[in-house]
Amino acid sequence: MNLYEYEGKAILAKHGIRVPWAVYIADETEVSKLDDMIYPCVIKAQILQGGRGKAGGIRPVNNVAEARAAAYDLLSKELKGERLAGVLAEEQVDISKELYLGITVDDVAGKPLLILSADGGVEIETVAEESPEKLVRRYLAPDETLDSNALAQLCREAGIDPVGAVEIIRALEKAFREEDANLMEINPLCVLADGGVCACDAKVILDDYALFRHPDAPKHEMLEYDEDPFERRAKDNGYLMVRLGGDIAVISVGAGYGMAIVDAIQAYGGAPANFVDQLGGTPFERTVNGVLDMAEEDLTINVVLMSFMLSASSLGGLVESTLTRLKSRPSRVPIFGSIGAASAAVRDMDLQTAVEKLEVAGIKMFQDAREAIQAAIKCAGEVAE
């Protein structure tokens, strides 16, 4: 869950990190809040993308008239193709130095990674590319909390005065863990003329799958550029879908087997349209309907491939879900399938009966998954021609 700046700063402030005094304005009806603002201030567009300053989304203003004009102007337009979620009117602070502080998850290492630099601001990407040695990195163990000495040493390695910075790093580390974040980034982390340290911008991404632990966390619809509508629909219905851009839609059960089918399609020269994972407890019909809906609505999809290897999941439940869907809404594209089932999976329907029922429904069934994949790829190519 990507958060807007004002939402991210609210979380930082909750954990004791100093942020500039600000007023959030959701739409034109709230512009009158600017009458009580401290001037001069900055009007900041609230979008999820970066680079808003260079796109004209940050406007310094000197008085209420300028602030109102800037707010009305920003709220009336899109920025970088994104509709604004409002504007943030924020006090101007007297900055003497801009730093960078962030914690993210390194997927390869499987650990949180703390990154600190004395060179913060809008050019941090350039610093990372041209002078990576200026970024001090430290992995954090799940059960580790860095003490003051370790944090002070990190600051010295980055060329940063530990006074003030140590407490901010400790607070960010605590916030990252307690809020179940995937990313918490303060850029710039500003050293002020009065010696204080302040988070002048914030980028926060929370783990979607941990939101149930945070009922008060911000929840808002993601924009189209940020999340595929079919992936969002899958998430809302309790299963996982990752769109891959190909023309062969995939229905499968089990993450490992599903990835093997996607890889096999690619290996045989085809282009999978998606990966799907039937999460525990989710009814079969939701996944079946979701993939078939995608194939129905996305005209770039030419074929559907159903492939399963079941040992515990109900074969009868899967077959009946598929038949119910095809009876109510036949597929516009050909469907190919292969099923393997044993043990508890065949408690309510044997494999031969399942295959026969699916064939009667118009699905071209194969005993071997490889044969089904090759037939699907051939058909997709013929449709494309």
N, C-alpha and C positions, 0 to 999 in steps of 0.2 A: 504494500500500500504506500504509494508515493504521497508525501504530505507537502502542502504548500508552505512557503516560508513562515507565514504567521502561525501555522499549526506546529511546525517544527520548533519555532522559538518558544511557544507555550510549553512544550515538553521540556526544553532546556531550562526555562525559568523555573519549572516545577522542581527541577533537580538542583536548584541553587546557582545556575549559571547566569551571570548578568547579561541582559539584553537591553537594547535601547528602548526608551519609553515610546510607545506607539499606539495608534488607533487603527483598527481594521474597519474598512468600509466595504460592505458586500456588494452594494449597487448604488444607483443614483439617488435612491430615497434616503440614503444614510450620509450623503455628502455634508450635511449640516454638522456632523461631528467634527469637521475641520475647524469650526468656529472656536473650539476649546483647545486647539492644538498649540504647541509651543513652536515659535518660529525663530529662525529659519528651520525647515525640515525637508524631508525627502519623501516624494510620492513614488511608491514601488509597485509595479504591476505584479499580481499574483498568478504566475503560471508555473507549470511543472518542468518546463524546459530550462536549460541554461542559456547564457548569452543574452539575457533580456536587456542588460545595460547597453550593449552595443546596438541593440534593436530599438532603442528609444524607450525602454520600459522603466527607466529610473529617472525621475525628474526632480532636481533640487528646486525649491521654491522659497521665497522670502516672506510671504504674507498670505493671509487667508484667500485673497482674490486669486493669486497665482495658484494656490493649492486647489481651489475649487475648479479652476480652468483645467489644470493638469488632470485632476480626478475625472471630471466629466469627459475629457478627451480620451483618456485611457479606457474608461469603462464603455465607451461607444464603439470600440474597435477590437479586432483580434490582434494578437501579437505572435509572430512566428507561426501563424496558422492556428493558434490556440485561443479559444475564448477565455477571457479573464475570469478568475474566481473572485475578483474584487481587487482592491488596492490597499496597501499598507502605508499609512502616514507615519513616519518615524523621525524622531528627533535627530538632528545632526550632532554628531559627537566629534570631539577634537582628537583626531587620530595622530599618533606619533610613529606608529609602526604597525604593519599588517603581517600577521602570521597565518599559518595553515595548520589545522588540526582535524584529523578525521579517524574514524574507526569503521572498518568494513569487514566483510567476511571473505577470506581467501578460500575459494571453493576447492582449489587444488590441495592446499595444506589442511583444509578442514578446521581452520582456527580463525578467530577474530584477529585482525591486523591493525595496529595503531600506527598512524603516519603523522609525522610532525615536521614542520619546516619553518625556517625563519623568513622565507620568501613566499608570502601568501598573496591573495588578490586574484584579479581576473586572468593573470598570465600563469597560473599554477600549472596548467597543462604544458606550457612551454618549458617551465622549470623541470617538470618530470621527464620531458623528452631530451632536453639539452644538458641538464645538470642534475641527473638523478641522485648524485651523491649528496645533494642538498636536502633530500627527503630522508629523514631518519625513520626506520621501520622497526617495529617490535611486535612479535606474535604474543598473543595473550592466551594462556591456558584457561580452560573452562572454569577451573577452581582456583584461579590465581587472581589476586588483587595486588597491583603494584604498590609498594610502600613509597614513602616520601623520598627516600634516598634514591631508589630506582628511577622515579619520575624526574627528580632533579638531575640525575645523570643523563637521561634522555634529552632534557632541555639543553644541557651544556653541549651535548653532541650536536644538537641542531643549531647551536649558537644563540640560544634564547635564555634570557634571564629567568631563572626558576621562580623568582618572587611573583606570585600571582598566577603564573602559568600552571604550577603544580596542582593547585586546587581545582582549576578548570579541567585539567586532564583527568583527575580523579573523579570529578563529578560527571564528566562525559562517559567515562568507563562504566560508572554505576548506572547511568541512564541507558546506555547501550544494552546492558544485560537485563535490567529490570523491565524495559519496554519491549524486549524481544525484537531488536532492530537488526536489519541487514546492513544499514548504512546510517552513520551520523557524522555529518561533515560541517565544520565551521570554517567558512572561507569568505571574508577574512575574519580571523580572530584578532581583534585590534587591541594593541596597547595604547591607552589613552594618555593625554597630556598630564592628567592628574595621577598617573601611575596605575590606574585600574586596568583590568582586562575585560573586554566586552565582546560578545558574539554578535557581529554586525550582519551576518547572514547565516542561514542554516539550511541544510539539505538533509532530510530525514526520510528513510524508507523503513517501514515496519514489515515484519514477516506476516504475510497474509494468513498463514496457517496458525499463527499464535494470537490472532485478534480475539478469539473467544475468551482469552485470559484478560483482555483489556476492553471491557464493555464501554468505557468512557473514551476510548481512542477515536480520533476523527475517522469518519467513514463517508466516502463520497464516491460517486461513479467515476471510473477512469475514462479519459478521453480516448477517441478512436485511435489516435496515433500511438497511444501508450499501451493499449491492450486490444488484441484481436477480439471482435464481438463473439465469435464462437468459443474462444477460450474463456471469456467472461461468463458466457452462458453455461459452459461446462462446470466452472467453479461454483456458480449459483446452484447447480443441480447435483453437486456432490461427487463429481468425477473430474479427472484431469485430462486436459487436451493441450497438445502443443502443435501449432500449425507449422507445416514444413514447406508449403508452397507448391507441392506437386499435384498430379492429376489422379492419383489412386488413393481414395479414402480408405482408412483402415479401422476395422472394429475388432478388438481383441480383448482378452482378459489376462491380467497379470503384467506388471511393468517389464519384467525380464523377457517374457515371451513376446510382448508387444514390440520391444526394442529389437528383438531378433527378427521379427517379421519386417519391420521398417528397414533394417540393415539388409535383409535378403532382397527386398524390392530394389534397393539401390544397387546391390551387387549384381543383380540380373539385368540391370540397365533401365529400370523404371524410376518413377519419381513419386515417392509417398507424399500424400497431402497432409498427413497428421500422424502424431503419436497419441494414443489414448490409454489411460489406465483406469480400470474399474476399481475404485477405492472401496475398501471394506465397508459393507453395510449399505452401499448404494444399489438400488434396484436395477436389474439388467436393462429394463426398458428405458431408463434415462440415458444410458450410454448409447444404446442402439438408436433411439430416437434422435439423440444429439448428432451422431455422425451422419445418419440418413438425412436429417434436416440440413446439415451442412452441404451434403452432396446435392440436395434439392435446390438450395439457394445459391451455391457457388457454381457458376456455369463453367468454371475452369476444370472442375472435377468430371472425369469421364467414366470412372469405374469405382465400384466399392468392393473391397476385399474383406471377407469375414474369415478369421482364422483363430481357432481356439485349441488349447490343450488343457483339458479340465481333469482335476482329480478330486476336488472338494466342492467347487461351485456347482450348482444345480444345472445339469444339461437340459432338463425339461423346462426350467424357468427361462433359460436363455432362448430356447426354441420357441416357446409360447410368446415371449416378448417380441421376438422377431416377426412371427406370424401375425400377431395382433397389429403391429405397425404396418406391415405390408398390405394387410387386408383393408385398413382404413386409409392408407396413403401409399399406393404403389410407388416404387422407385423409378425415377426418370432415367436412371443409368443401369447398365447390367451389374449384377452382383455375383461374385465368385466366392466360393467358400471351401474350407476344410476344417474338420473337427476330429480331435482325438479325445477320448473320455474313458475313464476307468474309476474304480473304487467308488467312493461316495457320490461321485458326479452322476452315475447312472442309476441312482436309487429310485428315481421317478420316471425315467425314460431311457430305453436302451439306445445304443449308438445307431443301429440300423434304422430304427423308427425315426430317430431325429433326422437322419440324412434324407429319408424318404419324404418326411414332412417339408423339409426345406426345399427339396427339389420340386415338389408339387407347387410350392409358392413361387417358383421361377428362379431359384438360386442355382447356379451351375456348381455342383459339388464335386470335389476331388478327394481321393483318399490321402494323397501326399500334399503337404503344404507347398512344396516347391512347384508342383504341377499347377496348383491354384494360382500361385504368384506369377508364373510364366504365362498362364492363360490370361490373367488380368492385365499384365503388361502388354501382351499382344493386342488385346481388345482396346486398351487405351490408345495405343499407337494407331490402330485402324480408325477409331473415332476422331482422333486429332487430324487425320488426313482428310 
